[in-house]
Amino acid sequence: MKQVLPVQAVQGNVKVPGDKSISHRSVMLSSLADGTTNIYGFLPGADCLSTISAFRRLGITIEQHEDRVTVYGKGWYGLREPSEILDIGNSGTTIRLMMGILATLPFHSVLIGDESIARRPMKRVTTPLREMGAEIDGRAGGEFTPLSIRGGKLRAIEYHSPVASAQVKSAILLAGLQADGVTTLYEPELSRDHTERMLRSFGVDVESFPGGVRVRGRQTLTSPGEIHVPGDISSAAFILAAAAILPGSHVTVENVGMNPSRTGIIDVLQAMGADLTLHNERDINGEPVADIELKYTPLHGTEIAGNLIPRLIDEVPVIAVIASQAEGTTVIRDAAELKVKETNRIDTVVSELGKMGARIEATEDGMTVHGPVPLMGTVCDSHGDHRIGMSIAIAGLKAAGETHVRDAESIDVSFPGFFAVLKSISC
């Protein structure tokens, strides 16, 4: 259990750990490529380490020294049948993208994860992969882990995804790279496009178009030599949130990835009236990067819905914290996807912030938050969800008295050193 005490403000310049989504993909694509790739700024969190572990068991040599990783790629068919079950821990990205890769390979593999993964829906990926010709089985007809995969010769498909999910899209694209023909995927809203951007840096021809993406099969990957992972905007969101709710705060988060499919949190803060400025905008490895400066100013409520939701789905818990201190009502809609994250984040956000005195109600596909209200420190539970744990901690900086976060270790999944960073800027 971690104790959080109230502070007056947060001030200073900080860096956050590397982007989790990009870190996963950098290891995966480097393993599938011909040549050696050096990855800098890698996130050494538990989820990304699960990806490294899985590829080691598939026969890839990977050296890791904190946030620097070297992958000795063997090409797509250099992977070998694992002699043991592939345990991906808590990582939904690892298991869903791995399914797309393993579906192409002519051997048998089994994927499992922790209790949280065992509850998360997998049929959104197993269904299209089966259409492509992969043999996949699992609990409830392939809806839940453990999942058994026998891959091999695949055929291209045209698939209309019922959800806007980068994990679903990426799994289909990766499978499509080794399928006969052209695979096309349509999605209801634009999901994050890190996979497409990184595939292009590995020499792959990927076509993005309004409403979807397509890829030609039988393409190979060539290592770009180096990948520089920017700071994770989902992690930066917690630092920005602290500054947004504490009068007198002034922070700059340096070297943050600003992929347009991920910057919904910036749009929301600006819609709420935040004094936010981007500096040093640049491009690294096909990803836009900038330094984000935020000075405290009183905020007001807003409405968050529609195509904005996929661009900030991971930030909704901490947006709820911000909304609890903003003037008026904030309504979050079209976010039913929150129910199938590490926890049902609609229920856990409402429950834990409610314990602290927030005026917050769950709806069928989101939540409504009324502010501003005084928060009171109490004992809260992360429910093993890193983003819930960090959101409670940020609320604790504003709350009167002591806040205690149960299972705070879960935060290491995406933000190792989170509490040390908070301490460094607290005053």
Secondary structure, DSSP 8 states (H G I E B T S, - for coil): -EEE---S-BEEEEE--B-HHHHHHHHHHHHHSEEEEEEES---SHHHHHHHHHHHHTT-EEEEETTEEEEEEE-GGG----SS-EE-TT-HHHHHHHHHHHTTSSSEEEEE--HHHHHS--HHHHHHHHHTT-EEEEHHHHTEEEEEEE---EE--EEE-SS--HHHHHHHHHHHTTEESEEEEE-SS----HHHHHHHHTT--EEEETTEEEEESS---B--SEEE--B-HHHHHHHHHHHHHSTT-EEEEEEEE--TTTTHHHHHHHHTT-EEEEEEEEEETTEEEEEEEEE----B--EE-GGGGGGTGGGHHHHHHHHHTSBEEEEE-S-GGGGGSSS-HHHHHHHHHHHTT-EEEEETTEEEEEE----B--EEE-TT-HHHHHHHHHHHHHSBS-EEEETGGGGGGT-TTHHHHHHHHB-
